[in-house]
Amino acid sequence: MHILRKTAISAAVIAATITGGALGATMIGTANAQTATTATAAASSAATTAAAPAATNPPAGPHQANGKTEALLTGDDLAKATAAVNAKEPGATIDRAETDADGAVYEAHITKADGTKATVKMDASFTVTSDAAGMN
């Protein structure tokens, strides 16, 4: 009976070791996958910022206010918003361009050429209506 007990305990220890190792490998693999995805997304974001700055990796993301949910701009709307921002703030980088839930039709969160952050608000025809400091 003593041998049977030792065998059962040994089997339990081996099973726990294998399970723990598998769990640890899964966690490490998942962490590496997330790091690789983040690094790939950052590299991709940096490479495409000039082409479509607001469509890549938005810093804070659209929010909801006044019963409206903001949506990221794409396609022609993004191109029109980018042109309006570039006319108002030459050398600025668009961090995120979206519909606006706080009064304007569109808004772009930007980093000006001097490194300061601002929010540019636009009407339905993409005419700039305000250029406020900070990421409002």
C-alpha positions, 0 to 999 in steps of 0.5 A, a space after each residue: 500500500 505504501 508503494 501505491 500511495 507513493 505512485 499516486 502522489 508522484 502521478 499527482 505531482 507530475 500532472 500538476 507540473 505538466 498542467 502548470 507548465 502548460 498554463 505558464 507557456 500559454 500565458 507567456 505565449 499570450 503575452 508575447 503575442 500581445 506585445 508583438 501585435 502592439 509592436 506591429 500595430 505601432 510600426 504600422 501606425 507610424 508607417 501609415 500616419 501620413 496616408 490615413 492618420 485618423 484611421 490608425 490606432 486612435 489614442 482615446 477613441 470615439 465617445 458618446 455624449 448627448 445621445 450620440 456616439 462618435 464614429 471615426 472618419 474614413 474615406 472621403 470624409 477623412 480626406 476632407 477633414 485632413 485637408 481642412 486641418 492642414 489648411 488651418 494648421 500646416 504641419 499638424 498630425 491628425 491623431 483622430 478624426 471623427 464625428 462630433 457628439 458635442 456640438 460640431 458635425 466633425 472634429 479632429 484631435 491633432 498634434 500641432 507642429 510645435 507638439 501641442 495638442 488641439 481639437 479642430 471642430 468643423 461644420 457639415 461642409 468641413 469648414 473649420 469652426 474652432 481650434 481649441 487647445 487640448 484634446 477636448 
